[in-house]
């Protein structure tokens, strides 16, 4: 009986030590996963512009500016603002609003080869911000898989990742956006080959088997003025290994 009691005490002590060690490891992983802002509120440091129109018209007005502490995509000339750095395994938090008229824009993840599609779009997966369609995926010379692919992408024989193919994958809800002029919160989580998207707290898309798992992050200029007041990135690798 005494031996059983001692064994029980030893087991409890061992479990307590393991729990403490696990808590310490979790705390360490959390502390190592520091959130950083991709936008400093003052200028476009850490980003570069790819606007094809500027190739022959270098003196044109800029497409991307900083105004009142916000990063602004003026919508035209069309193009992209791209991070200098590449990223993988992260959670990206974006707060944005259409400044005047609702329209089109997007956040591109796993971006790589520039102008790979229509001599405009970098190779990537686009997370759509187009008004009333936030959270759709557009495949840009990369691919991703979601449940109910035929329902959400159309007939399989039309699928593709290049010009003229069915590249759009519908989101799960078009009712998550706020009225024009109000700030929306979009969260994009890229972990290994999976991409998840939330809009104002609603999970609106979740894809796996993405053909890219790392790359640059890009913001679009696609005809509409959009303001960004938050672009923060939190590494998630150590929390998901």
N, C-alpha and C positions, 0 to 999 in steps of 0.2 A: 504493500500500500504506500509506504514511504517513497519507494523507488518510482511509483506512478506519479505521485505528487511532484517529486523533484523533476521528473521528465516533463510534466505539464508546465512547470515554472520555466524550465529551459526553453521549451517550445515557444511560450509566450514571449520570453525575452528575445529569442531569435527573430520572431515575427515583428516585434517592435523595432528591432534594429534594421530589418529589411525595409519596413515602412518609412523609417526615418531617412534611410539612404535613398529610397525612391523619391521622397519629397525633396531631398537636397538636389538630386539630379534634375527633377522637374523645375525647381527654382533656378538652377544654373542655366538650364536650357532657355527658360523664359528671359532671364537677364541677358543672355547672349543674343536674343532675338530683338534687337533694338529697332524701333521705328525711326525712319529717317524721312525727311521731306525731299521730294524730287524737285521742288520749286521753292526758291528762297524768298519769294515775295518782292524781289527787287529787279531781277534781270533773268535772262535765259541761260545762265551758267549751268553747265551739265547737259545742255541740249544743243542740237544742231538742226538747221532747217533744210528740208529737201522740197523745193518748189520748182518744178520743171520750167515754169514761165520765166523764172529768173535767169535761166541759162542764156537767153537772148535779150533779156530785159533786166539787167542787173540793177538799174536805178528805179525799179518799180517800188511802190509802197510795200512795206513789210506785211506779211500775212499773219504773223504771230507777234504780239506785243505784250507788255506789262502795263496795266492800267488800274489805278486805285488799289494796288496790292494784289490784283488778280492776274492770272495768265489768261490771255484772250486770243482765241482763234477768230480772226475776222471773216473767215469763210472763203475769201478770194484774195489773190489767185490760189487755186487749189493746190494742196500739197500736204506735207507732214512735218511735224516737229518731233524729233527722234532723240532719245536719250543717248548720250555718248557711251554709257556703260551698258553691258549686258547683264541680265538678271535671270535667276531661276529659283524655284521654290520660294514663293513669296505671296503676300497678301497686299493688294494694292487698293487703297481707299481713295475714291475720287468724289469730290463735291463739285457739281456743275449746274449751270442753268443757261437756257437760251435767253440772250439778253433782250431780244425784241421779238422778232417773228420766229415761231417754231420751225425747225428744219432738220438738217442732217449733220452728223458728226460721228466720231467713233474713237475708241481706244483700241490700239493694236498691241497684242502681246506676242512674244516670241518672234519679233521682227528681225529680218536678216537682209537678204539681197534687196537692194533698193530698186524701185521701178520694175518689179518683176511681173506686174500685171497692168495691162493697158499703158505701159510706160509711165505709170504713176504710182501704183501701190507697192509697198515693200512686201516681200514674202512674209506671211504672218497669219494669225487668226485675229479677225476683227470682232470686238465686242461692240455691237451696234448701240449708238445713242440716238439714232433717228427718232424724232418725236413720235410717240405712240408705239414704238417698236424696240424700246431699250432692252438690251439683253439678247437679241438675235445674234447668232454667229454668222459671219461671212468667211468662207474659206478662201484665202489668198495664197495660192500655190503651197498651202499646207492643208491638212485635213484633220477632222475630229469626228468622233462618233457619239451619238446620243440615243437614248431609247426612242422607239417609235420613229425611226429614221424616215420611212416612206411617208408617214403622215406629216412629218415636219419638214421634209426636204423635197418631197415629190418622188416620181418614179425613179427607181434605181438606175435605169439605163441613162438617165439624164445627169446623174451626179458627176461632179468633176471639180477641179480646183483652178482651172484656167479660164480664159475668155470663152464666153458662150455656154458654159456649163452651169448646172444648178448648184450654186455655191452657198446659197442662203439656207440656214437652219433656224426655223422659227423658235422663239422663246416659249415659255410656259404660260405667260400672262402679259397682256398689253395694258393692264390696269394698275400698274405699280408706280407710274410716274406722277409727279405733282404738276399742278397747272403751270403754264408758261410764266416765267418770271420768278418762280420759287426755286429754291435750291434742292437738287436731287442728290442722294447719296448712293453711289454705285461702289460695290466691293467686288473685286476680281481676285480669286484665289487660284494660283497656279502651283500645283504640287505634282511633281513627276510628270506623268502624261495626262493629268486631269486638269480641267479648267471649270471652275464654278463661278457663277455670277449672281449677286444679289442687287436688287434695286429697291431702295428705301425699306430694307429689311426683308423683302420677299425674295426667296430663291427662284430666279427666273430662268436659269439654264445650268446644266451640268453635263459636260462632255468628257469622254475618256479616249484613250488610244490616240491622243494628239500626236501628229507626226513630228512635232518639235517640242522640246521641253525647256528651252532657254532662248534668250535673245534680247533685243532691245525693246523698249516700250515707246509707242508713238501715239501722238494726238493728230487728228485729222483736221484739215480745212476743206470742207466739202459744201460750201455755198451759204452756210448760216453762221452768224456770230454766236459764239459760245464762250462763257466765262467759266474759269476754273479757279476755285479758291482753296482747294485742298488736293494734293497729290502726294500721299504718304505711302511708304513701302515698309513692310515688316517681313524679314526673312522667316520662313517657317520650317526650314530643313531640319533643324534640331528638335523641333516639336513633333515631327512626323516620321522620323527614322524608326 
